[in-house]
């Protein structure tokens, strides 16, 4: 009796371990989209394409081969050209990793979108590359889907000023921000004109019904070179709301402050952990001789800071745990009356009265049995120092 092929190499059978039944002997550009669509139909959350390896899909947390044979240099060049463009190899050779979005339109009503990272790697002693595609939902989740606290929802839409979403890489900042924008669009009277600058665009709002709103999304650096240029562009377009994907440098933070000072509502993200630490880090991007002036300008515009972390649930999957603080007039006046170097400790002291600490949020989900003790202790100590 002939030996059965390993299940991971079955070709064309209807199970998660089967490889693509239409796999060609050599990938051409017109094979790429049908292959990616097949991966999506198999419920892949991520697709990993690497030189000298089979393509691997991640399905419900487990990797499965999606091609029967490993990809060679010519196959990889085809994938790179189709997904990024002919200059991909030159960009990788210059020591740059590439972040972008990729989209397939199988028909006029359907969009399949991916967040893409392309990174140079070493394979078998020579330069090679890895493409990681994350399948994106067709529409952002609602705040209810994410179990966002009522206090955050109530403080989400001030008349003007800055709302900052913070957290480490992979903490769901973009998802939280997108759910908040969806909430604004779905309000009875809409939210006016919204302009978004993102790198890359992850969520789109085509399926969100909002007859009193107009939203446009610009991708950095595909459409404009950087976020600071995006904010300057926004001010010429008369928006009600501006979304800045990331405020990590002095130019973008300055532009964000200026936009909010001119009456706009601005949403942005930073890679910080904790409310007090966020203010401190944003101020520290400025030169010492202008730090005090910019600190007071920043404080005058801040309305809400939310820090989020994603931690494993005891039942599987992950849960968002958040620290947040509102900055009403009395808080801003109190802080403006002291040296900006004292703000972190004062914010940490008053935070429980105007929001909720990460330690308290962790305690609440731990008591419900949603996270284990180790993650509870990690979260409890993560922002307690305010820096």
N, C-alpha and C positions, 0 to 999 in steps of 0.2 A: 504494500500500500504506500503510495507516494506521500512524502512528508508535506504537511500543510504549511503554507506560508505564514510567517509571523503576522499577527493581527495588525500590527502597525504598518505593514506594507501592502495590505489588501488594496486592490485597485478597482474603483468604480462601484463598490458595494455601499449600501445605505447604512453606514454606522460611523460614529465619530472618528474611528481610527483609519477609515479609508482615505486614500490619497485621491487627488483630483482625477476623475476618469478621463478628462479631455487633455491631460498633460502632453505637451508636444515634445519632440526630441530636442528642440531648441526654442527657447522663448523669444517671440517677436513682440513688438509693442501692442499689436492687436490681441495678444493673448492675456495681457496684464489685467484689464478690467474684468473680463469674464472669470478669471481665476479669483480675483479679490471678491467678486460677487458670490462665487461658490463658497468661499471661506465665511462670508457673512451669513449665508443661508445655513451654514453648519453651526451657527451660534458662536462663532469665534469672537472673543472680546479683544484679542490682540493677535497680530500676524507678524512673525519674526522671519526676516529674509536676510540670510548671511552667506557670504562667499564660502564655497566648499562644503556647505551643509544643505540638507533638505530644508524646505520652508517649514516652519513650525507654527501651528495655530494654538492659541490658548483657549480651551473650552471648559468653562466652569472650573477654572483654576488648574487644569492639567494640560500639559503640552502634548500635541499629537503631530506627527509628520503629515504635511499636506501635499508634498510632492514625492514621487517615487525615487527620484534621483537627486543627488546634491547639485547645487547650482555652480556653474563655472564662471570664469571672469566675464565671458560674453553674455551669459544670462544676467549677471548682476549689472552690467553696463546697460542692458535693455531696461531693467527695472528702474535704475537710477534716472535714465533719460526720460522715461515715461512719467515718473512720479515727480521729479524735480526739474529736469531739463538737461540739455547737453553739457552745461558747465558744471555739473555736479562733481565729477571726478577732480576737476581743477580746484573747486572750493574745498573739497576734503583734503587734497594734497597741501593746501595752505594752512592746515591745522584748525579748520573751522568745522564744528558740527552744525547740522542744518535742521532747523525746526520749521515746519510748515503744515498746511492742511492740504488734503487731497480729496477730490470729489468725483463721484461717478453718477451719471444720470442715465439709468437704464431706460427711462421713458420720461415724458415731459412733466409728469406729476411726482416723480420719485427722485430723491437725492440721498445717496449713500456717502457719508462723510467720514474722513479719517484724520486724526492728529498724527503727524509723522515726525520721527526723529531719524536722521541719517548720521552715523558716526563712523569714522575710520577705525579699523581694527587690524590686528596682525593675524594672518591665517597661513599656516604652513610656511612660515618664514618670509612671507611677502605682504605688502600692504593690501588690504582688502576693506570691505565695508559691511556694516549691518544696518538694515532698515527695520525700524519698529513702527508698526501702524496700530493705533488704538482706534477701534470702531466707536464713533460718536453717536449718541442718541439723536433722533430726528428733531426733538424739541427739548428744551431744558425742563428739569423737574420743577414742581411747584414747591413753595416753602413748606407746605403741609407734608409733601413727600419726604422732605429732609428733616422733618420734626423741628423746625426752627422755633425758638422760644418766642412767646407772644410779645415780650418786651422788645426784642429785636425787630419784630414785624412792625410794632407801633412806632419805633424810632427810625424806621428805614427811609422815610421820605420827607426830610425837612424841606423847607421852602428853598433854601440855598445852603451852600457850604460843602464840606467834604465828608464822605463816608469811606472809611478805610477797612478793607478786609485783609487780615494778615494770617500768616502761618508758614510752616516750612513747605518745601517742594512736595507736591503730591498730597496736600492736606485738603483738597477740595475747594480752594478759594474761588476758582473760576466757576465751578458748579453753583456755589452759594450765590455768587454775584449774578449769574445768569438767572437763577430762580427769582432773585429780587427784581431784576429787570422785567421778567415775565409778569410778576405781580403788578408792577406799575402799568404795564401795557394792558393788563386785563381789568384794571379799574374801570368803573362805569363810565367815567369821563376821560379815560386814557391818561396820557402823560405828556402830550405834545410831541415835539421833535427830539429824538434821541440820536446822538452820534457816538459810535463806539470805535475805539482803536485797540486792536488786539494782536497778539503774536503767539501762536496763530489764532485765527477764528476757530473756536471749538463748537459753540452752540449757535444755531441759527433760529430765527423766530418766524419763519414762513407760515407755520401752522397755527400761530397765535392770532386769534381774532381781536383786532383793536382798531376800530374805525376812527377813533379820535387820536391816533398816534401815528407817527412816521419814524421808523428806525432804519438807520444805515450803518453798515459795518465796514471798516477799513482795516486791512491787514498790514501789519508792520513786519518786515520792510518791503513787502510786495507792492504796496500802494504809496506809502510814505516812508522815509528813511528811519524815523525814530518816534518815540512817544511824545517828546517835547514838541516836535514839528506837528504832531497830530493835534495837540491842544491848541497851538497857535492857529492851525487850520480850522478847528472847531469854532473859534471865536469869530471867524468870518462867515459862519453858516447859520447864525442865529438859532442855536439849539436851546431847548429847555434843560436837557440833561446830557452830560458828557461822561462817557465811560473810558477810563484810561487803564489799559490792561495791567500796567505795572509802573509804579513810581519808585525807581531805585536810584536815580541820580539827581544831582542838584538842579539840572536844567528842567527835568520833568516835574520835580516837586515844586519848583518856582512857578512853572507854567500852570500847574494844578491850583496853587494858591491864588494866582492872578485870575484864573477863570472863575473860581468861587467868589472872589472879591467883586467881580463884575456882575454878580447876581445869579450865577449858574449853580446847579446842583451837580457835583462831581463825585463819581464812584471810582475807586482805584484799589490796587492791592500792593502789598509789600511782603518781603520774605523776612518777617520778624515774628517773635513769639511773645505775646503778652501786650496788654494795652500800654503800660508805662514804657516798656522797651521800644514800642513803635514810635512814640513821640521822640524819644531820645535818639533813636537811629535816624529818623528823618531829619532832625536838627543837625546831627553830626555830619551830614553830607555837605554842609556849607562850610566855607572857610571861617576860621576863628574870628576874623574881624567883622564878619557880617552875620555871625551865628545868632547873636541876641536879637537883632532886628527881624531876621527870618523866623526865629522861634515865636516871637509875638504875632507875626503875620499868620503863621501856621495855626497857632492856638485860636486865633480869632475866627478861623474858618472851619475847624474840626467840629463835627456834630456827633459822630458815632464811630467807634473802633470795635471791630469784632475779630478776635483771634480764634482760629479753628484748628483742631487736630483730628485726624482720623485714626481710630484705634480698633483692633480686632474685637468683635463681639464674641461672647461665650457660645453663642448659637451659630456662629459662622457669619461671614461678611464683615463689614466695618461700620462703625457708628461715629458720627461727628460729635465732638465735645467742644464747647465754646466758652470763651471768656469775652465779656463785652462791657462797654461803658458808654453812657450817653454824656454829652458835654453841653448841658443847657447853659443859659446866660450866667447863672450864679456860680457855676463851676469855673467857667472861663474867667469871670471877674476875680474870683478867689486866686486863681493861678497867675493871672496877669499882675496881681499885686505882690508877687514874690519873684526872686531870681529864677530864671529858667532852669538853672542847675538843680534847683530844689523840686522841680516838678515831678520827676519819677517817684520819689518817696511819698510826696503828697498824693499823687494819683493812686498809688498802691494803697494808701491809707483810706481814701474816700471811695475807692472803687466799689465796695459792697453796697454802698448807699445809692449808687447811680448805675448799677449793673450787677454783674455776677462774676466772681473769680473762677479761674479754671479749677481750682481745688474744690470749690463748692459744686460746680457742674459735674466733676468727676465723682464726687461723693454721691450725688443724686443717681447717676447711672450705675454706680457700683452697688448701691443699696437695692436697686431693682434687679441686680444679678446680670446686667447686660455686659459688664466688663469684669476681667479678673483682678485680683488684688495687686498683681505686679504693675499692670497698666494704671490702676487707680493711684498707686504710690508715685509712679513716674509723672502722671499728670498733676498730682497734688504739689509736686516740688518744681514743676517746670517753669512757672512764672512767679513764684512766691517772692523772689528778690526784687522784682520789678526791673531787672536788667539781665 
